Amino acid sequence: VSAAVSNCSEASAALPHLGAEFDAQIDRLIHRLWEDVVSEGKAAKGQLHNITSAIMGELKQEASEKADFEELMRQQGEDPWPKPTDDDMEGDVHVEDEDS
């Protein structure tokens, strides 16, 4: 029993040192995790910028193609966006709702 008591008394003296080492290790891990989060955020920001730029490029190209098509239609004497006639609307049913 006296050997067990002496082992416990020696352990309590080492606990503050072990606790400090544990805290330092946790701090290093949290710092490394934070660096990883920041790095991933920067990478995601770059990817989002690239995706957004690609989308904007596609939208500009479509707008340009639309303008070219409309000009070609006008040169051919056509209305690029003719109004639908009553015949085109035949069979279409408008349902009244609270937004109408």
Secondary structure, DSSP 8 states (H G I E B T S, - for coil): -HHHHHHHHHHHHHHHHHHHHHHHHHHHHHHHHHHHHHHHHHHHHHHHHHHHHHHHHHHHHHHHHHHHHHHHHHHTT--SS----HHHHTT------TT-
